[in-house]
Amino acid sequence: MDGVIDSEHDLSIGKSGYVTGLVKAKNVVLSGVFEGKMICESIDILSTGKLIGELVCSDFVVETGGKFIGQSHEMTEGGMVVSLPETFKQLAKTAVDSLSIESEMDADTKPVNKHKKEELGVESSR
C-alpha cells in the first residue's frame, strides 16, 4: 500500500504488509515493512518488522531482530504536541488524485482492485 493512513485507532501491519507513505495512528504493531513518516503514541516493532524513515512517538520498542533505520522524535517537542493536519490533507489530496487517474485508465480496459486488505496484510482496529 502506498498513501496516507490517518486513524484515531490502533494499526497493525502484518508480516506480509508493506506500507509506504504517511501514517498517523494511536498505537502501532509492525511485523512487516513501513517506509515513510509515522506519527503514533506508541509503536512495537516486532522481530520481523522494519521501519525506514521518520518516527514521531512517545514510546517505542524494537524487539530483537526488528529494524529501525531513520530518525525518531518525541511526540512533544518543547511542550507542543506535534500535529501535521496540512501535510495529511495535501498527501490525501495527492493520493486521491492519483487514484482518480488510475481509475480513468483502468476504465478503458477493465475494473481493477489493486488494494485488497488480504493482500496488504494491513489491519486497523477500533
C-alpha positions, -999 to 999 in steps of 0.1 A, spaced: 0 0 0 12 35 -8 -5 65 6 -19 81 37 -34 64 67 -49 88 92 -66 69 121 -75 76 157 -74 38 162 -47 12 166 -29 -1 135 -12 -34 128 10 -40 97 13 -78 93 43 -98 82 34 -96 46 24 -60 48 44 -33 30 33 3 35 49 35 22 38 70 28 24 88 59 8 71 88 -9 86 119 -24 61 144 -28 56 181 -8 25 187 11 6 160 24 -30 159 48 -35 130 56 -70 118 60 -61 81 77 -31 65 69 6 67 87 32 48 79 69 53 68 91 82 49 76 111 32 95 139 18 75 168 16 73 206 35 40 208 50 15 184 61 -21 188 85 -31 160 84 -69 162 113 -93 153 101 -94 116 93 -56 114 113 -29 97 107 8 98 126 30 74 121 68 78 109 92 104 91 83 136 73 107 159 60 90 190 60 89 228 71 53 233 87 27 211 101 -8 214 122 -27 189 123 -65 195 155 -84 188 156 -88 150 134 -58 143 149 -29 124 146 8 127 165 29 102 159 66 104 151 94 128 129 95 159 114 124 176 94 126 208 56 132 205 61 165 222 89 189 214 93 220 236 59 212 252 40 213 219 21 184 205 33 176 170 4 179 145 6 178 108 -30 183 96 -20 203 65 6 176 55 -21 149 58 -46 170 38 -21 176 10 -9 140 9 -45 127 9 -54 150 -20 -24 138 -39 -33 101 -32 -70 107 -43 -59 125 -74 -35 96 -82 -63 70 -77 -86 90 -99 -61 90 -127 -56 52 -123 -93 46 -123 -98 65 -156 -70 44 -172 -85 12 -158 -120 21 -170 -107 18 -206 -98 -18 -200 -115 -34 -171 -121 -27 -134 -91 -34 -112 -90 -36 -74 -53 -31 -66 -58 -26 -29 -73 -57 -12 -68 -58 25 -59 -95 25 -30 -89 1 -17 -59 21 -16 -76 54 -27 -43 70 -54 -41 97 -69 -12 116 -87 -20 149 -112 1 167 
